[in-house]
């Protein structure tokens, strides 16, 4: 089975990658493989971090709330894998 689209909701890794070139390269590599990262706006507010401060996060990568987004993705056929 081939995976055509992979989405992940996360934030901590992006905060840690702000000044870490190795993590930035890992994110770039995953993006090159069609991984889309979705960033929770509520978490950004809680951590008092701006989207612009994160590594390569575009407006279309933002979701208002991560949990409802995960539920919507599951309802659309995505599988939830909790690390």
SULURKA-V295383 format. One record per helix or strand of 3 or more residues. SS is the DSSP state (2 for helix, 1 for strand). FROM is the first residue (numbers start at 1). TO is the last residue. If there is no record, write none. Layout:
((SS | FROM | TO) (SS | FROM | TO))
This chain:
((1 | 6 | 9) (2 | 12 | 19) (2 | 21 | 32) (1 | 35 | 40) (2 | 41 | 47) (2 | 51 | 53) (2 | 59 | 61) (2 | 66 | 75))
